[in-house]
Amino acid sequence: MSLTQTELNRIRAEAIELHGPEAIHAALDRMASEITAAMGDSLPVVLCVLTGGIIPTGHLLTRLTFPLESDYLHATRYRGETRGKEVEWVSEPGISLQGRTILVVDDILDEGNTLADIIRFCGKQGAAKIYSAVLIQKRHERRIPNVQADFVGLEVDDHYVFGFGMDYKGYLRNLNGIFALGASR
């Protein structure tokens, strides 16, 4: 479905800011400190989960001062929609994960389907230790049992959220904040 500039401007104007830039950057600073303490001496591979993980991963990487390798994978459930489907693998990492410490970085932990698939994949690839980091974690009871991020930036109530990597039907990932849809949505 194609959206118009007018509709997207309305969505943005009606959006409710849940977390502004200051809160996000403070959360990223805290996460970087926690990640450094947990794996700063392990020469890890940081895997960015496309597409939503691009912005959080980029900001997080600049805060990690220890040696690491970075790569990406593309696994998605939303495909431009507001409701998730089955996880679709678009691209696997190019770096060998065998015997490595892995940090998977994504934008949001909602129900946990994507993260669970990625962790399974990393394990099958022979990763020695797998950590996960998400900028946003939703508070609700629908999460898959035993799926939890090791490093969480911020939490939100059970809203459809966008900004700072998360999209609204493919748009608005670039917003410098975390927003929920306004009352008319």
C-alpha positions in Angstrom: 0.0 0.0 0.0 1.4 3.4 -1.0 1.0 6.3 1.4 0.8 9.9 0.5 2.9 12.7 1.9 -0.3 14.2 3.3 -1.2 11.1 5.2 2.3 10.6 6.5 2.5 14.2 7.7 -0.8 13.7 9.5 0.5 10.5 11.1 3.6 12.4 12.3 1.6 15.4 13.5 -0.8 13.2 15.5 1.9 10.9 16.9 2.5 10.8 20.7 6.2 11.0 21.7 6.9 8.2 24.2 10.7 8.8 24.4 12.6 11.8 23.1 16.2 12.0 21.9 17.7 12.7 25.4 16.1 9.5 26.8 17.2 7.4 23.8 20.8 8.6 23.9 21.0 8.1 27.7 19.7 4.5 27.2 22.2 3.9 24.5 25.0 5.1 26.8 23.8 2.8 29.5 23.5 -0.1 27.1 27.0 0.5 25.8 28.4 0.4 29.3 26.6 -2.8 30.1 27.7 -4.4 26.8 31.3 -3.4 27.4 31.3 -5.0 30.8 29.8 -8.2 29.5 31.8 -8.7 26.3 34.4 -6.1 25.9 37.3 -8.6 26.0 35.8 -11.2 23.7 36.3 -9.8 20.1 32.6 -10.2 19.4 30.7 -10.0 16.2 27.9 -7.4 16.3 25.0 -8.3 14.0 22.6 -5.6 13.0 19.1 -6.8 12.2 17.9 -5.1 9.1 16.1 -2.9 8.5 14.9 -1.5 11.9 18.2 -2.2 13.6 20.2 0.2 11.4 19.8 3.3 13.4 20.1 1.8 16.9 23.1 -0.3 15.8 24.9 2.7 14.3 24.4 4.8 17.4 25.4 1.9 19.7 28.6 1.0 17.7 30.0 4.5 18.1 29.7 4.0 21.9 31.6 0.6 21.9 35.3 1.4 22.2 36.6 -2.2 22.2 37.6 -4.2 19.1 34.8 -5.9 17.4 33.6 -7.0 13.9 30.2 -6.0 12.6 27.9 -7.5 10.0 24.2 -7.7 9.4 21.4 -10.1 8.7 17.9 -9.4 7.4 15.1 -11.2 9.1 11.6 -9.6 9.1 8.1 -10.2 10.2 6.4 -7.0 9.2 7.3 -6.4 5.6 5.9 -2.8 5.6 2.7 -3.8 7.5 1.6 -3.0 11.0 1.1 -6.7 12.0 3.7 -9.3 12.0 3.7 -12.5 9.9 6.1 -15.5 9.8 9.8 -14.6 10.0 11.2 -14.2 6.5 15.0 -14.5 6.1 16.3 -12.1 3.4 20.0 -12.2 4.1 22.4 -14.1 6.4 25.6 -12.7 7.8 28.8 -13.0 5.8 31.1 -13.4 8.8 31.6 -16.9 10.2 29.9 -17.1 13.7 31.7 -20.4 14.6 33.2 -20.1 18.1 32.4 -16.4 18.3 30.6 -14.2 20.9 27.7 -12.6 19.1 25.7 -9.5 19.9 22.4 -9.3 17.9 21.1 -5.7 17.8 17.5 -4.9 16.9 15.1 -2.1 17.2 12.4 -3.7 19.2 11.4 -6.8 21.2 7.7 -7.3 20.8 6.5 -11.0 20.8 10.0 -12.4 20.3 9.5 -14.4 17.1 12.3 -12.7 15.1 14.8 -12.7 18.0 14.1 -16.4 18.8 14.7 -17.3 15.1 17.9 -15.3 15.0 19.3 -16.8 18.2 18.5 -20.3 16.9 20.3 -19.4 13.7 23.4 -18.2 15.5 23.4 -21.3 17.6 23.2 -23.5 14.5 26.1 -21.6 13.1 28.3 -22.5 16.1 28.3 -19.3 18.0 30.0 -19.8 21.4 27.9 -17.1 23.2 24.9 -15.1 22.0 23.8 -11.8 23.5 20.9 -9.6 22.3 20.3 -5.9 22.6 17.1 -4.0 21.7 16.4 -0.3 21.9 12.8 -0.8 22.8 11.0 -3.6 24.6 7.2 -3.7 24.7 5.4 -4.4 28.0 2.8 -7.1 27.5 2.1 -10.8 28.1 2.3 -12.1 24.5 6.1 -12.7 24.4 7.3 -16.2 23.6 8.4 -17.9 26.8 12.1 -17.6 27.6 12.8 -15.0 24.9 14.4 -12.0 26.6 16.9 -9.4 25.4 20.1 -9.2 27.5 20.4 -5.4 27.0 17.2 -3.3 26.8 17.3 0.5 26.2 13.8 1.6 27.0 10.3 0.1 27.5 7.0 1.1 26.1 3.4 0.0 26.7 1.7 -2.1 24.1 1.4 0.5 21.3 2.4 0.4 17.7 5.6 2.5 17.8 7.9 4.1 15.2 10.9 6.2 14.9 14.7 5.7 15.6 14.7 2.7 13.3 11.1 1.4 13.7 8.8 2.2 10.8 5.2 3.0 10.1 4.4 1.0 6.9 8.0 1.5 5.7 8.2 5.2 6.6 9.3 7.4 9.5 12.2 5.2 10.7 14.3 8.4 10.6 12.5 10.2 13.4 14.7 11.2 16.3 12.4 9.8 19.0 10.0 6.9 19.7 6.4 7.7 18.9 3.0 5.9 19.2 0.2 6.4 16.8 -2.2 9.2 17.8 -5.8 8.8 18.9 -7.3 8.7 15.4 -5.4 5.5 14.4 
